[in-house]
Amino acid sequence: MLILTDVMLAQVAKAFWSLWDVRNVERAYRVRSAIYHHDLARNHETLGMWGLKRYPIKTNSFGFKDREIREIPLQSERRRILLIGDSFTEGIGVRFEETYAGLIAEALKPRNVEVLNAAVSSYSPAIYYRKTKYLLEDIGLGFDELVVFLDLSDIHDEATFYELDQDENVIAVSDWPEQLISRNQPASDRERFMSVLQNNSVVLRFLSALVERTLAQDQEYGACRKMDKAALAAMTNLERSLWTINDTVFEKYGKAGLEKARGNMDRLLTLLQRHRKKLTLVVYPWPDQIMNHDLRSKQVKFWKRWTEEKEVPFINLFPAFIIEENPETTIGRYFIPCDMHLNEAGHEFFAEAFLREWKQFQ
């Protein structure tokens, strides 16, 4: 009888999991932009999902992830810094207050500096340029400095996913980015109601526990609950990051991706100079670069040369993560198991390393 009950509960948990599949949950608040391809719904509150992690998500009036739903004025009396990047900078899987964007914002408050985070998963330089142009010229958002966190996967995305059309709007040239976006604007009231249910319903909390229990016994998901050899294998030797290490992958898309990225970063810099805004560029490693001790990375050398030519501040966080210890220890300490994204400790470490470097340019 107990075995039968356990089997039945497991089936219920799997059915519940299908309703809260990560793809469906994430697509609910990731919306289409006719100008720069995709964005986050504005003034929205829900629970996001990344792997087995459920985490609270709130966006402000510009659709930026934030500590709360709030109205952001176009202009600020304080110095304002705008951050942009992809899923690393969005802080996927981590609540905003514990992301490096949130920690940087909190750290700079005493200096009378306001920090806003325009990053969204699967952005790349084409979108950095076009979204910034939209924010500056279409809606008139005021800011003093743009900090671009240029991810390793941006090079793959530039080569594979995005183009600027004749009107300089971002279009997808691959089916994959379209899977990120909801077909319709999400129903905010329904999403908020479901979030409240998830947080407060005894039944849903019980079913959530069953989901985690069931998936913990699944070979694929169970391996991702802790950092071990299986988890490490899942987060390394990834084609989207191997272009700095593997010459075959570099020739496949890395060379072309870098050139496209350079062109779009040129456009972005010209735009910012026209509006008298400062640009700072940041690069950082994935687990593959840490495992391979890739300090003299193609990513670092290429963008260091670009920033020197353009007289743009350059922050290289590769040395902060690639330190003289077992690379598996570093990855286990700072990254989500089976994933290339930072955990809470990684975000804290990243924020501290960034602030040390950034303050040298002030």
DAFEN-V409527 format. One record per backbone hydrogen bond with DSSP energy under -1.0 kcal/mol. CO is the residue of the C=O (numbers start at 1). NH is the residue of the N-H. E is the energy in kcal/mol with one decimal. If there is no record, write none. Layout:
co->CO nh->NH e->E
co->CO nh->NH e->E
//
This chain:
co->1 nh->5 e->-2.7
co->2 nh->6 e->-2.5
co->3 nh->7 e->-2.4
co->4 nh->8 e->-2.5
co->5 nh->9 e->-2.8
co->6 nh->10 e->-2.1
co->7 nh->11 e->-2.0
co->8 nh->12 e->-2.2
co->9 nh->13 e->-2.7
co->10 nh->14 e->-2.3
co->11 nh->15 e->-2.2
co->12 nh->16 e->-2.7
co->13 nh->17 e->-2.8
co->14 nh->18 e->-2.0
co->15 nh->19 e->-1.2
co->16 nh->20 e->-1.3
co->21 nh->25 e->-2.6
co->22 nh->26 e->-2.7
co->23 nh->27 e->-2.1
co->26 nh->29 e->-1.1
co->29 nh->41 e->-2.4
co->30 nh->182 e->-3.1
co->31 nh->39 e->-2.7
co->33 nh->37 e->-1.1
co->35 nh->170 e->-2.6
co->36 nh->38 e->-1.9
co->37 nh->33 e->-2.3
co->39 nh->31 e->-1.8
co->44 nh->59 e->-2.1
co->46 nh->57 e->-2.7
co->48 nh->55 e->-1.8
co->50 nh->53 e->-2.3
co->53 nh->50 e->-2.9
co->55 nh->48 e->-2.9
co->57 nh->46 e->-2.2
co->58 nh->66 e->-2.4
co->60 nh->43 e->-2.4
co->60 nh->63 e->-2.0
co->64 nh->60 e->-2.1
co->70 nh->61 e->-2.0
co->74 nh->142 e->-3.2
co->79 nh->114 e->-3.3
co->80 nh->144 e->-3.1
co->80 nh->145 e->-1.4
co->81 nh->116 e->-2.6
co->82 nh->147 e->-2.7
co->83 nh->118 e->-3.0
co->84 nh->149 e->-2.6
co->85 nh->120 e->-1.6
co->86 nh->90 e->-2.6
co->87 nh->91 e->-1.8
co->87 nh->92 e->-1.9
co->91 nh->94 e->-1.9
co->95 nh->98 e->-2.0
co->96 nh->99 e->-1.7
co->99 nh->103 e->-2.7
co->100 nh->104 e->-2.5
co->101 nh->105 e->-2.3
co->102 nh->106 e->-2.1
co->103 nh->107 e->-2.4
co->104 nh->108 e->-1.9
co->108 nh->113 e->-1.7
co->109 nh->112 e->-2.4
co->112 nh->79 e->-1.3
co->114 nh->81 e->-3.2
co->116 nh->83 e->-3.1
co->120 nh->123 e->-1.2
co->124 nh->127 e->-1.2
co->124 nh->128 e->-2.5
co->125 nh->129 e->-2.6
co->126 nh->130 e->-2.0
co->127 nh->131 e->-3.0
co->128 nh->132 e->-1.7
co->129 nh->133 e->-2.2
co->130 nh->134 e->-2.2
co->131 nh->135 e->-2.8
co->132 nh->136 e->-2.6
co->133 nh->137 e->-3.0
co->134 nh->138 e->-1.7
co->134 nh->139 e->-1.6
co->135 nh->141 e->-3.3
co->144 nh->278 e->-2.3
co->145 nh->82 e->-3.0
co->146 nh->280 e->-2.3
co->147 nh->84 e->-2.2
co->148 nh->282 e->-2.8
co->151 nh->154 e->-1.1
co->152 nh->155 e->-1.1
co->153 nh->157 e->-2.5
co->154 nh->158 e->-2.6
co->155 nh->159 e->-1.8
co->156 nh->160 e->-1.9
co->157 nh->161 e->-2.4
co->157 nh->162 e->-1.5
co->161 nh->173 e->-3.4
co->163 nh->171 e->-2.8
co->165 nh->168 e->-2.2
co->169 nh->165 e->-2.8
co->171 nh->163 e->-2.1
co->176 nh->179 e->-1.5
co->177 nh->180 e->-1.4
co->178 nh->181 e->-1.0
co->186 nh->188 e->-1.1
co->187 nh->191 e->-2.5
co->188 nh->192 e->-2.9
co->189 nh->193 e->-2.3
co->190 nh->194 e->-2.6
co->191 nh->195 e->-2.2
co->192 nh->196 e->-2.4
co->193 nh->197 e->-2.3
co->194 nh->198 e->-2.6
co->195 nh->199 e->-2.0
co->196 nh->200 e->-2.2
co->197 nh->201 e->-3.2
co->201 nh->205 e->-2.2
co->202 nh->206 e->-2.2
co->203 nh->207 e->-2.6
co->204 nh->208 e->-2.6
co->205 nh->209 e->-2.1
co->206 nh->210 e->-1.9
co->207 nh->211 e->-2.3
co->208 nh->212 e->-2.2
co->209 nh->213 e->-2.4
co->210 nh->214 e->-3.1
co->211 nh->215 e->-3.0
co->212 nh->216 e->-1.9
co->218 nh->222 e->-3.4
co->219 nh->223 e->-1.2
co->221 nh->224 e->-1.5
co->222 nh->225 e->-1.2
co->228 nh->232 e->-2.8
co->229 nh->233 e->-2.3
co->230 nh->234 e->-1.4
co->238 nh->241 e->-1.8
co->238 nh->242 e->-1.9
co->241 nh->244 e->-1.1
co->242 nh->245 e->-1.7
co->242 nh->246 e->-3.4
co->246 nh->250 e->-2.3
co->247 nh->251 e->-2.3
co->248 nh->252 e->-1.7
co->249 nh->253 e->-2.1
co->249 nh->254 e->-1.3
co->250 nh->255 e->-2.5
co->253 nh->257 e->-2.9
co->254 nh->258 e->-2.4
co->255 nh->259 e->-1.7
co->256 nh->260 e->-2.2
co->257 nh->261 e->-2.6
co->258 nh->262 e->-2.7
co->259 nh->263 e->-2.1
co->260 nh->264 e->-2.1
co->261 nh->265 e->-2.5
co->262 nh->266 e->-2.5
co->263 nh->267 e->-1.9
co->264 nh->268 e->-2.2
co->265 nh->269 e->-2.6
co->266 nh->270 e->-2.5
co->267 nh->271 e->-2.4
co->268 nh->272 e->-2.5
co->269 nh->273 e->-2.7
co->270 nh->274 e->-2.2
co->271 nh->275 e->-1.4
co->272 nh->277 e->-2.9
co->273 nh->276 e->-1.0
co->278 nh->146 e->-3.0
co->280 nh->148 e->-2.8
co->281 nh->315 e->-2.9
co->282 nh->150 e->-2.5
co->283 nh->317 e->-2.7
co->286 nh->290 e->-1.7
co->287 nh->291 e->-3.0
co->288 nh->292 e->-1.8
co->289 nh->294 e->-2.7
co->290 nh->293 e->-1.1
co->293 nh->295 e->-1.8
co->297 nh->301 e->-2.7
co->298 nh->302 e->-2.4
co->299 nh->303 e->-1.8
co->300 nh->304 e->-2.3
co->301 nh->305 e->-1.9
co->302 nh->306 e->-1.9
co->303 nh->307 e->-2.5
co->304 nh->308 e->-2.0
co->305 nh->309 e->-2.2
co->306 nh->310 e->-2.1
co->307 nh->311 e->-1.0
co->307 nh->312 e->-2.5
co->313 nh->281 e->-2.4
co->315 nh->283 e->-2.3
co->317 nh->321 e->-1.2
co->318 nh->322 e->-2.7
co->321 nh->323 e->-1.4
co->323 nh->325 e->-2.4
co->326 nh->330 e->-1.5
co->327 nh->331 e->-2.5
co->328 nh->332 e->-2.5
co->329 nh->333 e->-1.8
co->330 nh->334 e->-1.9
co->331 nh->335 e->-2.1
co->334 nh->343 e->-2.1
co->336 nh->339 e->-1.9
co->341 nh->336 e->-2.7
co->343 nh->347 e->-2.4
co->344 nh->348 e->-2.1
co->345 nh->349 e->-2.4
co->346 nh->350 e->-2.7
co->347 nh->351 e->-2.7
co->348 nh->352 e->-2.1
co->349 nh->353 e->-2.3
co->350 nh->354 e->-2.9
co->351 nh->355 e->-2.5
co->352 nh->356 e->-1.8
co->353 nh->357 e->-1.6
co->354 nh->358 e->-3.3
co->355 nh->359 e->-2.0
co->357 nh->360 e->-1.0
co->358 nh->361 e->-1.8
co->359 nh->362 e->-1.2
//
